[in-house]
Amino acid sequence: MPPRPAPFPLVALVGPTAVGKTALSLRLARELHAEIVSVDSVQVYRGLDVGSAKPTAAERAEVPHHLIDVADPDEPFDAADFARRAAGVIRAVRARGRNVLLVGGTGLYLRALLRG
């Protein structure tokens, strides 16, 4: 196995639903030896699949994805919850020697993670 590059600062791919983030994120994740952290306030909820443009099971099997289907729709989940969980995921991914690619369109979640 070739040596992996050292982790670099977080890379974020952001934009509205249905602009091609998923396809691009898969390509980037492969190139960057990265795992994807979803930054989407709808994709965190189990069962909210219509209109959320969640990656397919095949796409998720191709590249590890995190913070998708982690809460029930009747369960409170806010930007602070996201930031806490995302920080833990980022630490774990980096501990495995992988990079992190943040992908989504919820600016509030992204700001909570990056700025507190």
C-alpha positions in Angstrom: 0.0 0.0 0.0 1.4 3.4 -0.9 2.0 5.8 2.0 -0.9 8.1 2.6 -0.4 11.9 2.7 -0.6 13.6 6.0 -4.0 15.0 6.9 -4.5 18.5 5.7 -7.0 21.2 6.8 -10.6 20.4 6.3 -12.0 20.7 2.8 -15.6 21.7 2.4 -17.8 21.2 -0.7 -21.0 23.3 -0.1 -24.0 24.2 -2.1 -27.8 23.7 -2.5 -29.5 20.4 -3.1 -29.1 18.8 -6.6 -26.1 20.7 -7.9 -23.8 17.7 -8.2 -22.1 17.7 -4.8 -22.4 14.0 -4.4 -20.7 13.0 -7.6 -17.9 15.5 -7.1 -17.5 14.5 -3.5 -17.0 10.9 -4.4 -14.3 11.8 -6.9 -12.6 14.2 -4.4 -12.8 11.7 -1.6 -11.0 9.0 -3.7 -8.3 11.5 -4.8 -7.8 12.9 -1.3 -8.0 9.6 0.6 -10.9 11.2 2.5 -14.1 10.2 4.3 -17.2 12.3 3.8 -18.9 14.1 6.7 -22.4 15.2 5.7 -23.2 18.8 6.6 -26.9 18.6 5.9 -29.7 19.3 8.4 -32.1 16.8 6.7 -29.8 14.0 6.0 -29.1 13.5 9.7 -32.6 12.1 10.1 -33.6 8.5 9.5 -36.5 8.0 7.2 -36.4 11.5 5.6 -35.1 10.2 2.3 -37.4 11.9 -0.2 -36.2 15.4 -1.1 -33.0 15.0 0.9 -30.8 13.7 -1.9 -29.0 11.3 0.4 -26.2 9.4 -1.2 -27.3 5.9 -2.3 -26.2 2.8 -0.4 -23.8 2.0 -3.2 -22.2 5.5 -3.0 -21.9 5.2 0.8 -20.3 1.8 0.3 -17.8 3.3 -2.1 -16.6 6.0 0.3 -17.3 6.1 4.0 -20.0 8.7 4.9 -20.7 10.0 8.3 -23.6 11.8 10.1 -26.3 10.4 7.8 -29.3 8.8 9.4 -28.1 9.4 13.0 -31.3 10.8 14.5 -35.0 10.1 14.5 -37.2 12.8 13.2 -38.9 13.3 16.6 -35.4 13.6 18.3 -34.0 17.1 18.9 -30.8 17.6 16.8 -29.4 21.2 16.5 -26.3 22.8 15.2 -24.5 22.3 18.6 -25.3 18.6 18.4 -24.0 18.5 14.9 -20.8 20.3 15.8 -20.1 17.9 18.7 -20.7 14.8 16.7 -18.8 16.1 13.7 -15.8 17.0 15.8 -15.7 13.4 17.2 -16.0 11.9 13.7 -13.2 14.2 12.4 -10.9 13.1 15.2 -11.7 9.4 14.5 -11.2 9.8 10.7 -7.9 11.6 11.2 -6.7 9.0 13.7 -7.1 6.4 10.9 -4.8 8.5 8.8 -7.5 9.7 6.5 -8.6 13.1 5.4 -12.0 14.7 5.9 -14.3 16.1 3.2 -17.3 18.1 4.5 -20.2 18.0 2.1 -23.6 19.6 2.3 -25.6 22.8 2.2 -26.5 23.7 5.8 -24.4 26.8 6.5 -25.5 26.9 10.1 -24.0 23.5 10.7 -20.8 24.4 9.0 -20.4 27.6 10.9 -21.2 25.8 14.2 -18.4 23.3 13.5 -15.8 25.8 12.3 -16.5 28.7 14.5 -18.4 27.3 17.5 
